[in-house]
Amino acid sequence: MSADTEALAAWWRSFARYSLADYAPRYDAMVRAAAENSDVLELVAAAPPEAHVPNNLQAAAHYLLLSGVDHPLAAAYEPDFSGDPGPLFCDLVLSHSDAVADLLATRVVQTNEVNRTAVIAPAVNRIGGEAASSLALIDVGCSAGLNLIFDRYRITFGDISLGPADAALRLTAESRGADPVATPAEVAWRRGIDRNPIDVSDPAQAMWLEALLWPDQLGRLDRLRAAIGEFRSDPPELVKADALDGLAAALADAPPDALALIVTTWVVFYFDEDLRRDFEAMLLDADRPTAWLAMEMAGIVPGVDVPPTSESAGEVSAITLVTGGAGRSVERRFCGWTHPHGAWVDLAPCTERAVRRRESRRRRPG
Ligand SMILES: C[S@@+](CC[C@H](N)C(=O)[O-])C[C@H]1O[C@@H](n2cnc3c(N)ncnc32)[C@H](O)[C@@H]1O
């Protein structure tokens, strides 16, 4: 092995040990087998650096299977599989090395988790119920935009359900906090922004989104397909733009009498410190009322202190709300915790939680 492939192998072994193991045993076996196979490692090492994350190779193999390649690895994506997928994974990769190399060179890991609407739907309904106006929803880092249509999904929390009873996509989540608000918010306008929006009307792009799901995540595949079908039936507007440019345009284009509600779910995590500050400053300095609902790793949203939690960092996301704009005083609030994929939500009414930090800002000219 070269120095490059040694380093890659060490990274993949450690990723499997700390991130997968019991959590995703089939994906774990694939990553471990690849980490011991010098031919596979050489193929990955020759790809662009952003393709070196293990899920790119998993997705390339899964994509080939979804495209109709006949290989015994397909069994590992069936519910009742009980063997070792590792050797099959390496075999498929090496027997289709040109196609795999092409996918590694042209595709990036970019998911869109629709179960996060179990956070978005009750939070947006709560904010809409408290707002004096309708909402203009701006999903920054929307990926394929599947969470923009949160109110076309049926989301059930025990006895309480949100969304249409006849929805094509039915999601469930556990509510550990205040009862979810089922009364729909009035969303007057909506737009998704992403530097690389996925166009699910293109079958190849939709299939890559499916391929990114691991063999241990077959439940996620069904709901992703249902969400794609619903999205295609009446797609909302998606704009290709970087976060700042896209936000500036959306704030200018949204109906002036609506509260601009910016939503980010696992996006600000990818911004550097400067971009996090500029993003927040743009929405707080806007000449219209704005609210920023974030579901991100704790500590990612600037200025919001979150309380300690007994959940381990990889098992929890913080829900925060920052409001301002139009010269209003700025409020930064911790609103609760959630599983990173929305499997459970502990959403308290933000107004009943301690306001962690409050500051007055005067509207800046221009
Ligand atoms: C982990 S995905 C989350 C997608 C979606 N919000 C969800 O929860 O499923 C992160 C998304 O943020 C987008 N993104 C990251 N940095 C961005 C930036 N500076 N401007 C616009 N989009 C960005 C990526 O392209 C990607 O689609």
The ligand as a Tripos MOL2 file, in Angstrom:
@<TRIPOS>MOLECULE
LIG
   27    29     1     0     0
SMALL
NO_CHARGES

@<TRIPOS>ATOM
      1 C1        -26.4130   17.4380    5.0230 C.3       1 LIG1
      2 S1        -27.2560   18.2200    3.6990 S.3       1 LIG1
      3 C2        -28.7930   18.6140    4.5180 C.3       1 LIG1
      4 C3        -29.9090   18.7160    3.5250 C.3       1 LIG1
      5 C4        -31.2710   19.0060    4.1350 C.3       1 LIG1
      6 N1        -31.2870   20.3050    4.8040 N.3       1 LIG1
      7 C5        -31.6930   17.9020    5.0850 C.2       1 LIG1
      8 O1        -31.8220   18.1600    6.2840 O.co2     1 LIG1
      9 O2        -31.9010   16.7780    4.6270 O.co2     1 LIG1
     10 C6        -26.4320   19.7990    3.5860 C.3       1 LIG1
     11 C7        -26.8880   20.6240    2.3750 C.3       1 LIG1
     12 O3        -26.3710   21.9350    2.5190 O.3       1 LIG1
     13 C8        -25.9150   22.3960    1.2690 C.3       1 LIG1
     14 N2        -24.9180   23.4440    1.5220 N.ar      1 LIG1
     15 C9        -23.7890   23.3450    2.2740 C.ar      1 LIG1
     16 N3        -23.1270   24.5190    2.2940 N.ar      1 LIG1
     17 C10       -23.8580   25.3930    1.5390 C.ar      1 LIG1
     18 C11       -23.6950   26.7560    1.1900 C.ar      1 LIG1
     19 N4        -22.6350   27.4660    1.5900 N.pl3     1 LIG1
     20 N5        -24.6380   27.3320    0.4190 N.ar      1 LIG1
     21 C12       -25.7110   26.6220   -0.0060 C.ar      1 LIG1
     22 N6        -25.9160   25.3280    0.2950 N.ar      1 LIG1
     23 C13       -25.0030   24.7110    1.0640 C.ar      1 LIG1
     24 C14       -25.3570   21.1490    0.6110 C.3       1 LIG1
     25 O4        -25.2720   21.2910   -0.7990 O.3       1 LIG1
     26 C15       -26.3610   20.1010    1.0520 C.3       1 LIG1
     27 O5        -27.4300   19.9800    0.1490 O.3       1 LIG1
@<TRIPOS>BOND
     1     1     2 1
     2     2     3 1
     3     2    10 1
     4     3     4 1
     5     4     5 1
     6     5     6 1
     7     5     7 1
     8     7     8 2
     9     7     9 1
    10    10    11 1
    11    11    12 1
    12    11    26 1
    13    12    13 1
    14    13    14 1
    15    13    24 1
    16    14    15 ar
    17    14    23 ar
    18    15    16 ar
    19    16    17 ar
    20    17    18 ar
    21    17    23 ar
    22    18    19 1
    23    18    20 ar
    24    20    21 ar
    25    21    22 ar
    26    22    23 ar
    27    24    25 1
    28    24    26 1
    29    26    27 1
@<TRIPOS>SUBSTRUCTURE
     1 LIG1         1 GROUP 0 **** ****
